[in-house]
């Protein structure tokens, strides 16, 4: 009986032989050429095979990415650690305070500091303005993330072909980042920071806002920041009213705002503007016909100073004085000065008429100060030509005054008991080994002090000083505002110590004011430009009396004699009394005239900055003539008043 199992046996074909089972051959190593046997790799289930390499490669790639990110973050951190906080910088107003200087009638004389106009949005502007900017600075502005790889590659290729740096690859966003946040140094560190800031700006604000910030903050020359300030500065209109041509002019300025300034280089600025118009055609913003119709040969700008360049001397001095008064300028201010435009024009006219005559005789420079009896400086010239020299000789120039210094000698003499009629012997003996000499004629003998003044006799002045004491003369000079070093030596009376025209003007204005101190001043009032509130105002009270009426009357006597029949007669006015004194130093190096009428005093100096002698220019010649020319125009229509 056959036993049944769980499996059925497979049917076999008849006649087939049962195959004998194979025996597994033991694994053997192959014989190598060197006789060594190579051991095969083990496979799964007891076999052998090559190991898989992909997991190792993936792990290495991931590790490389991680370490690259760590290294990149470290590099970015190193570049970024000293970058400014862009949010803080954008919130700040980093411009210098704007100071506006005006004349006594409100006419603008000068503006100092950065000029900002109204903040504008894209919708406020004519479409030409942003189009002109994009066409010339960054045509792909709306298509890159802040850094334009295409622009960088194009710039590199262009520079390689040119053999030097001819084209930049910075986007408009990078320019904004550089101008607002970074220094001007050209280093790899700054360039990387520029790119990082550009990415931040793009992520933070978006395209339209970045373009607006650029248009409102970019420097466009002549102290103007932003298109509205520049439009008003150059063209006298707001940015909203710009024409196509004017928009092209402004869009061309970021390349070189100082060199292309239309005030300084109208032809070069126009050439650049024509390039911008061509760029607008290439960018598809305008047609060629429109561009050609807008092009001009030069940029026409509005006048920058209606009162003329000569007022800059007074305006700059007023700015310095305002800063001193306030202890520094920390906000926009309006400085009202004492300058009277009518008197300033009279001074400029006199200088234009007489100045060239003096220059022909070798006196190349001049200084002029006109002052009211209270010390208010109503007109000022710091030199012959402001465009050639900015040095203010009227305020800062120090020259030997010659005989105009005798004012202090005779005032001290009058206080010491002498009078205009006091007899003085001009034949004085040597003093401490020094003998004074007179110009022209030698000695006249005994003369009145009045004649000594009128004819400017040196020995009379020295004798008067020796009579009352040298220290009294020094004290009188100090009392009337002379701050220069003075020594009580015998030559003091002849004006050998250098003083400024401004201080001399203050002294003679004291006589015009009948003995009340005339301390020179130029700032009458300072206002806050934002709300008009008064920050400073000079008091209107009269200065202290420093000369008695009797002393002033005697001074009027002798100095009016000088104008009537003495060395100052070229300054005589046909319709009103005047008083004054000439001054001439050795070898005609300095020529002066100082004089006054009751309403006004004026001082003139002529000479050369280097002390070179002139060809015979003396105080009674061109300085006296210029004083007369000025007074004739300045006092037109003014009441005639007696000196005392």
KEPA-934217 format. One record per residue (C-alpha): x, y, z. Coordinates in steps of 0.25 Angstrom, whole numbers, plus 5000, padded with zeros to 4 digits. Each point is the difference from the previous one (the first is absolute). Layout:
BEGIN
XYZ ...
***
This chain:
BEGIN
500050005000 500550134996 500250125010 499450134996 500850135002 499550145000 500750024986 499749944987 501149954992 500250064987 499749924988 501249964992 500149974986 500249864996 501449974997 500650125007 501249985009 500150065014 501050115000 501149985010 500050125010 501250104998 501050015012 500350145003 501450034997 500850075011 500450144997 501350014995 500950124998 500550044986 501449994997 500650134996 501250024991 500950025012 499649875006 499150075011 498649965001 498950105000 498949985010 498650034995 499150105007 498849935008 498650014994 498750005008 499649865004 501549955000 500350064986 501050124996 499850144993 500550154998 499550095011 499050124997 500750144999 498750094998 499750015015 501550055003 499950104988 498750065005 500550015014 501250074995 499250094992 499150045011 501250025009 500650094990 498750084999 499950025015 501450045002 499950094988 498850075006 500750015013 501250064993 499250094992 499250055012 501450035007 500550084988 498750084999 500050025015 501550054998 499650104989 498750045007 500550025015 500350154998 498950044991 499150115004 498649975004 499250034987 498750035007 500650105010 500850074988 498750014992 499350065012 501150105002 500150144994 501550004998 500150134992 500750135005 499150105006 499650114989 500350145003 499450114992 500650145001 499150124996 500250154999 499350105008 498850004990 499949854999 500849984987 500749875000 501550015001 500549865002 499649865004 501049915008 499849855002 499349894993 498750044992 498949905001 498750034992 498649945003 499949855000 499449954987 499349874996 500049934986 498650054998 500550155003 501050004989 499950014985 500249864994 501350054993 500750025013 500149855005 500149954985 501250094998 500649945012 499849864997 500450014986 501450055004 500249945013 499349865000 499149954989 499849865006 499650075014 498649935000 500649864996 501249985010 500049975015 500950115003 501349954994 499949984985 500949884995 499850044985 500550145003 501249965008 500449904989 499850114989 500850105008 501149905002 500149974985 499950154997 501250035010 500849894994 499950054986 500350145005 501249965008 499550075012 498850045008 499050074991 498749945004 499449975013 499049885003 499350065012 498550004999 499250125005 499749935013 501549985002 500350144997 498950045011 500649915010 501450054997 499650155001 499149985012 500849905009 501449994996 501350074998 500650044986 501249905002 500149904988 500349875007 499549854999 499450025014 499250124997 499549944986 499549875008 499350095010 499450084989 499449874994 499549965013 499350135003 499450004986 499449865003 499450065013 499450124993 499449924990 499449905010 499650115009 499450114991 499749954986 500350074987 499150124999 500450045015 501549984997 499950094988 499350115008 501049995011 501150024989 499350124994 499850075013 501449975006 501050004989 501150114999 499850084987 501150115002 500050145006 499649965013 498749944995 499549865005 498849944992 499350044987 499150115007 501150075006 500950004987 498850044992 499850125009 501550035001 500349994985 498750044993 499250075010 498849915000 499549875007 500349864995 498649994996 500250104989 501249954994 500149994985 500649884992 501350084998 500150045015 499749865004 501149954991 501050105006 499749955014 500049864996 501450024995 500650065013 500249885009 501149954991 500950135004 499150105008 501150105002 500749994987 498650014992 499450105009 499250094990 500550135008 501449964998 500049934986 498750034992 500649944987 500549875006 498749995008 499350014987 500849904993 499749905011 498550034999 500149974985 500649875003 498849975010 499050034989 500749904991 499949905011 498650025001 499849984986 500849875001 499149955012 498750034992 499550115009 500050114989 500250014985 501250064993 499250114995 499550045014 501549995005 500550094989 498950105003 500450015014 501550014999 500750135003 501550054998 500150055015 499250005013 499350125003 499950025015 499450115010 500950105006 500749965013 500150135007 499250124996 500850105008 501349964994 501249925004 500650125007 499049975012 500749875003 501050065009 499050065009 499149884999 501149905004 500450095012 498650005004 499949855000 501249995009 499550115009 498649925001 500849875003 500750075011 498850065006 499249875000 501249925004 499949924988 498949974990 499149885002 498850034992 499550084988 500150155003 499750134993 501150115003 499550144998 501250094998 500250155000 500450014986 499350114992 499949974986 499950154995 501350035008 500749874995 499750044985 500650135003 501249945006 500249914988 499750114990 501150095007 501049884999 499749974986 500350154996 501250035009 500649865002 500649994986 500750135001 500749955013 500349874994 500750074988 500950075010 500449865007 498950005011 499449864997 499149985011 499050085009 499149995012 498750085003 499150015012 498850095002 499450005014 498850075007 500350075013 499449895008 501149904994 499149944989 500849964988 499250054988 500949974989 501349924998 501149964990 501149915004 500850024988 500050044985 499449884994 499349895008 500149904989 501550015000 500250005015 499149965012 500950065011 499250115007 501050125002 499050085006 499849915012 501249925001 501150084993 501050075009 500850124994 500750125005 499050115001 501050124999 499350135003 498649955002 500549955013 500250155005 498650005004 500349935013 501250105002 499150124999 498949945008 501049975011 500650144998 498650075002 499749925012 501450045005 499650154999 500550044986 499050074990 499950024985 500750135002 501149955009 501450054994 500949884997 501550024996 500249894989 501550025002 500249905010 501349945005 500349854998 499349915010 500749885005 501050014988 498850004990 499750134992 498650004993 500050064986 498950074992 499549974986 500250114990 500550135006 500949995012 499650085013 498950115001 500450055014 498950035010 498649964994 498749985006 499649855003 498950024990 501050034989 500849895004 498849904999 499650064987 501350004993 500449875006 501350055007 500749885006 500850085010 498750075005 499449865003 501249955007 500250135008 498549995005 500249865004 501250035008 499350115007 498849915005 500849875001 500149884991 499249915009 498850104999 500149974985 500049855002 498850015009 499250094991 500249904988 499649885009 498850085005 499550024985 500249854996 501449984996 500549865004 501349994993 501350005008 500550145003 501250055007 500250145006 501250034992 500350144993 499649954986 498649955005 499450144996 500349974985 499249874999 501149904999 499249895006 499149914991 498550015002 498849964992 499150094992 498849955008 500650055013 500350144994 498650014995 499549975014 500850115005 499650114990 498549955001 500150045015 500350144996 498850004990 499249955012 500450125009 500849925009 499249875002 500849874998 499849944986 500349865002 500049934986 498949904998 499449934988 498949915005 498750075004 499149885002 500149844999 498749924998 499749865000 499749964985 498949905003 499150095008 500550144999 500250015015 501150105005 501349935005 500850135002 499850144998 501050125003 499550105009 499650144994 500650085012 501150104997 501449965004 500750065013 500550144999 501550004999 500350144995 499450135006 499350094991 501150115002 501149904995 499149964988 499850144996 501550035000 500249874992 498950054990 500850134999 501349954996 499649894991 499050084993 501250104997 500749894994 498949984990 499750144998 501450054997 501049895004 500649874995 498649944999 499350114991 499849904988 499049945009 499250135002 498549984998 499350124992 498750005008 500349965014 501150015011 501049885002 501249975008 501149904998 501549974999 501049954990 501149895003 501249964992 501149915004 501450004996 500349984985 498650014997 499749865005 498750035006 499050114997 498850035009 498850095001 499150005012 498850105001 498650025005 498750084999 499049995011 499349894994 501149914995 501549975001 500949944990 501449954999 500849964987 501449934999 500849984987 501349934999 500549864997 499949875008 501549985000 500350145004 500650044987 500150154998 499150074990 500450114990 499650125009 498649965005 499750085012 498850025009 499650134995 499949954986 499249874996 499549965014 499550145002 499450014986 499349865002 499550055014 499450124993 499449924989 499349905010 499550115009 499450084988 499149884996 499849945014 499550145006 499050034988 498750055006 500550005014 499850125009 501350095001 500450005015 501150085007 501149925006 499850055014 
***
